[in-house]
Amino acid sequence: LVRTEEQAEELGIPLTTLGTPESRFSKIDVAIDGADAVDPQLNLIKGGGGALFREKIVEECAEKFIVIVDDSKMCDGLGPSFALPVEIAPFCWEHTMRAIAELPSLKGGKPQLRLGSSANNAVDGKDPAVTDNGLYIVDVFFDTPIADAPKAAAELKGLCGVFEHGLFCGMTTSVIIAGKDGISQKP
C-alpha cells in the first residue's frame, strides 16, 4: 500500500480514505484493480489475496470499475482457472463449508479451508488463514465452469455464516487486457 500511495502522489493522483468527508462519504469516481479470472460477461473472481470484502466495498463505492489483467486471466467460464474464495465466520465453519458444497449453483465445487496465509490460495501453514476481518476463507475448486455466476453469488450471500464471496458480477465497467499482441479492451 505504501508503494501505491507513493506512486499516486508522484503522479498527482488524489487518494482518499473511504467513509470520510474527504471521500464524499465513500463516493469515488473510478476504481482500478486486477482480477484472478474474467469471463465473457465481464464477471470476475477476485480475492485470491484474501481481501475480497474490502476489494468489493471499494468497487461498489466507485462510479466506474476498470479491471486490468493479462490475457491468462480471461476464461470461458469462472471456476476452473482460479478457485472461488468465500469469506466465512470461524464459528461452525465446518457447517458453512458443507452448506457451500451443497449449493445447486456451485454443483461440482470442492470447498477447502484455506490454511496458512490469507494472502494467497496456496497451503503454506497448518492453521486456518485469517482475513483482516478476523474471518476464515474457504476456496471452492471447480473442474467445470460455474454455470450461472450471478445466481451463485446470490445463493452464497444467502447462506448463514458467509460474510462475502469473490464473485464480482455486473460490477465491471471495462477490462483492459495485456497480451503478446498488445493491449485490448472490453467493452
Disulfide bonds with the S-S distance in Angstrom:
none
